[in-house]
Amino acid sequence: MELDEINPNVLNVKPSAMRKFDHDISSDPQIVKLTLGEPNFNVPEHIKKAAHEAIDKNESHYAYYWGVEELREAASNYYRDKFGYHYTKDQIVVTVGATEALSSTVKTLFKPGDAVILPTPAYPLYNALLTLNDLKTILIDTSDSGFVLTPEKVQQAISDYPDYNIKGLILTDPNNPTGVAYTQEQIENLAPVLKDNGIWVISDEIYGELTYGQAHYSISKLLPDQTIVINGLSKSHAMTGWRIGFVFGPTGFIDQIAKVHQFTVTTPTSIVQYASIEALTNGQNDAAAMRKEYLKRRDFVAKEMKEAGFDVVHPGGAFYVFAKIPAGLHMDSWDFVKTLAKEYHIGLMPGDAFGDNAYIRISYAASDEALSTAMKAIKQMVKDKTKEKV
């Protein structure tokens, strides 16, 4: 048997460059990593206690494949109060993190050969999922519109690809890697062109609780019949390793997503589901303390990077700073992060992994000490390398 005889869509997807780079630099005992979107906060104690109680009560059996009913009811109430979602428990599927939620949704909504719009820069998972499902990807560069997808750009893409069956858009709000959070006005401007062209919106709102100075506004309010919302507890409750996500969608379509989910993973871990009931029932304010710290870190990192000569995208949400490498360094993103890791022991993510090789991404979901060390090193590197170019 030959490797080229397997599914060509799998061969066309490369392993995550982000994860590989993070793994490679982890062997450096001195490395300070601002690479992955991993909160440095621990899971709140009341949630951990609920997990222990679930173990003691032997809640270790197969759960219903849609998810524990009490958890879906709690999710319905929680996200209604937070963001105005209007989904009953029967319009919610509990998934193994937001990644599986996205995977099951993409596989359900689109037929092989359909086209999906992907604003860039974007989290690399999306493009991989589209490739694996034999879909066409229409990349839209948003760097000239403040990293915000505009209705004009959507309409232009439709005009540029008249032979494509454009069926979907993946919207990340707030965005990873830029940290841009859409305003209500921007969402309201975007919705009509999507409605008029019958385009499904997969709205990834995993960072919805981490916005600064503005409230998160979900496009599902305007397009309830053609939006699938993805959310979860990884960022809001620092539960990345617990792997709990949610899919919210209109009746009928959510039933089909649930079917794909069932035959992909059966059901998320039962113990974690019971702990998640506690997170959503009594943890409405768990993100508040984290958000306060993230805001201070955001302002510190943005200030330091600007002083170092970087153009910084204003992050209205999430916990990333996306910064353009000074032209005087004559480096692309891989040159920059590899040099910074090797010579200065600081790990960042290359913008190329997200679709823009002129930028680097900094995760400020790290300790104040780590951020301070990193900023000093970056400033020193810029100083050193600028001298070398003179």
Secondary structure, DSSP 8 states (H G I E B T S, - for coil): --GGGS-HHHHTS---HHHHHHHHHTT-TT-EE--S---SS---HHHHHHHHHHHHTT--S---TT--HHHHHHHHHHHHHHH-----GGGEEEESHHHHHHHHHHHHH--TT-EEEEEES--HHHHHHHHHTT-EEEEEE-GGGTT---HHHHHHHHHH-TTS-EEEEEEESS-TTT-----HHHHHHHHHHHHHTT-EEEEE-TTTT-BSSS----GGGT-TTSEEEEEESTTTSS-GGG--EEEE--TTHHHHHHHHHHHHHSS--HHHHHHHHHHHHH-TTHHHHHHHHHHHHHHHHHHHHHHTT-EE----BTTEEEEE--GGG---HHHHHHHHHHHH-EE-EEGGGGT-TTEEEEE--S-HHHHHHHHHHHHHHHHHHHHHH-
